Amino acid sequence: MQKYVCSLCGYVYDPELGDPDSGVLPGTAWENVPEDWACPLCGAGKADFEAE
């Protein structure tokens, strides 16, 4: 699965890991991450992420 990188802080969203602390379970593809999800490091929105 494709990873996505925050253009503001460099955080990498890895679909295999998800973001359980924010309610995104492991195995969740980027397309299925909620639109209101925010980067756990800097708070950036999905629009600030780019495919790795």
Secondary structure, 3 states (H helix, E strand, C coil): CCCEEECCCCCEECCCCCEHHHCECCCCCHHHCCCCCECCCCCCEHHHEEEC
